[in-house]
Amino acid sequence: MRNGIVLFTSDRGITPAALAVAAEERGFDTLYVPEHTHIPVRRDAAHPTGGDDLPDDRYLRTLDPWVSLATAAAVTSRIGLSTAVALPVESDPITLAKTIATLDHLSGGRVTIGAGFGWNTDELTDHHVPAGKRRTVLKEYLEAMRALWTEEEASYDGEFVSFGPSWAYPKPPQGRVPVIIGAGGGPKTMKWIAAHADGWMTTPIETDIADKAALLRKEWAEAGRDGSPDVRVLVAKKPAAEDFADWAAAGASELIWGVPDADEATVHAYLDKLAGRLGL
């Protein structure tokens, strides 16, 4: 299994670029950053952990993910660039397709997208995304962006995205940008991933990951997809031996380890310790 790191970025602590350099030097495979455009003060949506309050104030302070990853790309040569998770439906899909394709082009094809449906429905409302239609909106955004990434004259006609024949460059160097969906691993989500995405990223509170991955592979096969889905595990606690066994049984391709939003010295020490434990 590969080993990635995720920084819950903020306007404090280590920068994404400095972290990317340190992580690449220590042998980590992928850097992940999150996305929230804003957090409405009045909020009806519950946090995924079930609490009425946000776990901490970093949700209010997240950096733009694509700018963050661009700064990381400029100072590294190998480490993968991804999101945990981005919210594509909170951007214009034509503009976002250009942004991601440009980042992928300039980084030499190192980008993957970790995308979410959006738990904060109040945030989605401000972007004119109906909460009950957010999966449909994301499906259309992904289809439209893939058209712009792969077709000489791209067009799309959907309920939420529509544009006529258009030229759009650059194209992703590998011909595609993989999309991994970060969401609770229920049957509805697994069927959606099998139809529209390239894999699954677990949530911090996920359990029974091997069983859920098996369900995803079943849906994948029934959808007639080639190969197998990419399963990535967001590690949210100190793992025990049985956790590693569960992740291996799930066929996980990558473990994603959180790093503190702290100063460079603190983060470097943390990465040294983590890399040592993982044998990097």
C-alpha positions in Angstrom: 0.0 0.0 0.0 1.1 3.6 -0.7 1.2 6.2 2.0 -0.3 9.6 1.6 -0.7 12.5 4.0 -3.5 15.0 4.4 -3.1 18.5 5.8 -6.3 20.3 6.9 -4.9 23.5 5.5 -5.5 26.9 7.2 -3.9 30.3 7.2 -1.7 29.2 10.1 1.0 26.6 10.4 3.0 24.9 7.7 2.3 25.8 4.1 1.2 23.2 1.6 4.4 23.8 -0.4 6.7 23.3 2.6 4.8 20.2 3.6 4.9 18.8 0.0 8.7 19.1 0.0 9.1 17.5 3.4 6.7 14.7 2.6 8.4 13.9 -0.8 11.8 13.9 0.8 10.6 11.3 3.4 9.0 9.0 0.8 5.3 9.7 1.1 3.3 9.2 -2.1 0.5 11.7 -2.2 -0.4 15.1 -0.6 -4.1 15.8 0.1 -5.8 19.0 1.0 -9.5 19.8 1.8 -12.0 22.3 0.5 -14.7 24.6 1.9 -15.4 27.8 0.1 -17.0 29.3 3.2 -19.0 28.2 6.3 -22.4 29.9 6.8 -22.7 31.2 10.3 -26.3 29.9 10.4 -26.1 26.2 9.7 -28.8 23.5 9.8 -26.5 20.7 8.4 -25.0 18.5 11.1 -21.3 17.6 10.9 -20.6 14.1 9.6 -19.6 13.1 13.2 -23.1 13.9 14.3 -22.3 17.0 16.3 -24.1 20.3 16.1 -20.8 22.2 16.4 -17.8 22.0 14.1 -14.9 20.1 15.5 -12.5 23.1 15.2 -12.2 26.4 13.5 -10.0 25.2 10.6 -13.3 24.7 8.7 -13.5 28.4 8.6 -10.0 28.9 7.4 -9.3 26.4 4.7 -7.1 27.5 1.8 -8.2 27.1 -1.8 -7.2 23.5 -2.7 -6.1 24.1 -6.3 -3.9 27.1 -5.5 -2.5 25.1 -2.6 -1.6 22.1 -4.8 -0.2 24.4 -7.5 2.3 25.8 -4.9 3.2 22.2 -4.0 3.6 21.2 -7.6 6.1 24.0 -8.2 8.5 22.7 -5.6 8.2 19.0 -6.0 8.7 16.4 -8.8 7.2 13.1 -7.7 4.5 13.4 -5.0 0.9 13.0 -6.1 -1.5 15.9 -5.7 -5.0 15.3 -4.5 -7.9 16.5 -2.4 -9.6 15.0 0.7 -12.1 16.2 -0.3 -12.8 18.8 -2.9 -16.4 20.0 -3.6 -16.5 20.4 -7.4 -20.2 21.5 -7.4 -19.2 24.7 -5.6 -17.3 25.9 -8.7 -18.2 26.6 -12.3 -17.5 23.3 -14.1 -15.9 24.8 -17.2 -13.6 27.0 -15.2 -12.8 24.1 -12.8 -12.0 21.8 -15.6 -9.5 24.3 -16.9 -7.9 24.8 -13.5 -7.5 21.0 -12.8 -6.3 20.3 -16.4 -3.7 23.1 -16.1 -2.5 21.8 -12.7 -2.2 18.3 -14.1 -0.4 19.6 -17.2 2.1 21.7 -15.3 2.7 18.9 -12.7 3.3 16.2 -15.2 0.1 14.3 -14.7 0.2 14.0 -10.9 -3.4 15.0 -10.1 -6.2 12.9 -8.7 -9.5 14.3 -7.4 -10.9 13.3 -4.1 -14.4 14.6 -4.3 -17.3 14.8 -1.9 -21.1 15.3 -2.4 -21.0 18.0 0.3 -22.2 17.4 3.8 -22.8 21.1 4.5 -26.0 21.6 2.7 -26.1 25.3 3.9 -22.8 25.8 2.1 -24.2 24.1 -1.0 -27.3 26.3 -1.0 -25.2 29.5 -1.2 -23.8 27.9 -4.5 -27.3 27.3 -5.7 -26.9 23.5 -5.5 -30.2 21.9 -4.3 -29.3 19.5 -1.4 -31.6 16.8 -2.7 -29.9 17.0 -6.2 -26.3 17.2 -5.1 -25.4 13.7 -6.5 -27.0 14.6 -9.8 -25.1 17.9 -9.9 -21.8 16.2 -9.2 -22.5 13.5 -11.8 -23.1 16.2 -14.4 -20.1 18.2 -13.4 -17.8 15.2 -13.7 -19.3 14.2 -17.1 -18.9 17.7 -18.4 -15.3 18.1 -17.2 -14.4 14.7 -18.7 -15.8 15.9 -22.0 -13.6 19.0 -21.8 -10.6 17.0 -20.9 -10.9 14.3 -23.6 -12.8 15.6 -26.6 -11.5 17.9 -29.4 -14.9 19.7 -29.6 -16.6 19.1 -26.3 -20.2 19.7 -25.5 -22.7 18.8 -22.7 -26.4 19.1 -22.2 -27.7 18.4 -18.7 -30.1 19.7 -16.1 -27.4 21.7 -14.3 -24.6 22.0 -16.9 -25.0 22.9 -20.5 -22.6 24.2 -23.2 -22.3 23.8 -26.9 -19.3 22.5 -29.0 -16.2 24.1 -27.5 -12.4 23.8 -27.6 -10.6 23.5 -24.3 -6.9 22.9 -23.6 -4.7 21.7 -22.0 -5.8 18.1 -21.8 -4.6 15.9 -18.9 -1.3 14.2 -19.8 -2.5 10.8 -18.9 -5.7 11.3 -20.8 -7.9 11.4 -17.7 -8.0 12.7 -14.1 -9.0 9.9 -11.7 -11.9 10.7 -9.3 -12.1 9.1 -5.9 -15.3 9.7 -4.0 -15.0 10.4 -0.3 -18.2 9.5 1.4 -19.8 7.0 3.8 -19.7 3.5 2.2 -23.4 2.8 2.0 -25.1 0.8 -0.8 -26.3 4.0 -2.6 -22.8 5.5 -2.6 -21.2 2.3 -3.8 -23.6 2.0 -6.7 -22.9 5.7 -7.6 -19.2 5.2 -7.5 -19.4 2.2 -9.8 -21.4 4.2 -12.3 -19.5 7.5 -12.2 -16.1 7.5 -10.4 -12.9 5.6 -10.2 -12.8 4.6 -6.5 -13.7 5.2 -2.9 -12.1 7.1 -0.1 -13.3 6.2 3.4 -14.6 8.8 5.9 -12.9 9.3 9.3 -15.7 7.3 11.1 -15.8 4.4 8.6 -16.0 0.8 9.9 -16.1 -2.6 8.2 -14.1 -1.3 5.3 -13.3 -4.7 3.8 -17.0 -5.6 3.6 -17.9 -2.2 2.1 -15.1 -2.5 -0.5 -16.4 -6.0 -1.4 -19.8 -4.4 -2.0 -18.2 -1.8 -4.2 -16.4 -4.4 -6.3 -19.7 -6.3 -6.7 -21.4 -3.1 -8.0 -18.3 -2.4 -10.2 -18.6 -5.8 -11.8 -22.4 -5.5 -12.3 -21.8 -2.1 -13.9 -19.5 -3.7 -16.5 -16.5 -1.8 -15.4 -13.0 -3.0 -16.3 -10.3 -3.5 -13.7 -11.2 -2.8 -10.1 -12.0 0.3 -8.0 -9.3 2.3 -6.2 -9.9 2.2 -2.5 -8.1 4.7 -0.2 -8.3 4.7 3.5 -8.4 7.9 5.6 -6.6 6.9 8.9 -8.4 8.7 11.7 -6.9 6.9 14.8 -3.8 5.0 15.8 -4.3 1.7 14.0 -4.1 -1.8 15.5 -3.0 -4.9 13.7 -6.6 -5.8 12.9 -7.0 -2.4 11.2 -4.2 -3.1 8.8 -5.6 -6.6 8.2 -9.0 -5.0 7.3 -7.4 -2.5 5.0 -5.4 -5.2 3.2 -8.6 -7.3 2.9 -10.3 -4.3 1.4 -7.6 -4.1 -1.3 -6.7 -0.6 -0.3 -4.2 1.1 -2.6 -3.3 3.9 -0.2 -3.4 4.9 3.5 -3.9 8.6 4.1 -2.3 9.9 7.4 -3.3 13.2 8.9 -0.6 15.7 9.9 -1.0 18.5 12.3 -1.7 22.1 11.2 1.3 23.4 13.1 4.7 25.0 12.5 7.3 23.5 10.2 9.5 22.1 13.0 6.6 20.3 14.7 5.3 18.9 11.4 8.8 17.7 10.3 9.2 15.9 13.6 5.8 14.3 13.1 6.7 13.2 9.6 10.0 11.7 10.7 8.2 9.6 13.3 5.5 8.5 11.0 7.9 7.7 8.2 9.9 5.6 10.6 6.9 3.7 11.8 5.9 3.0 8.2 9.4 2.0 7.1 9.7 4.7 4.5 
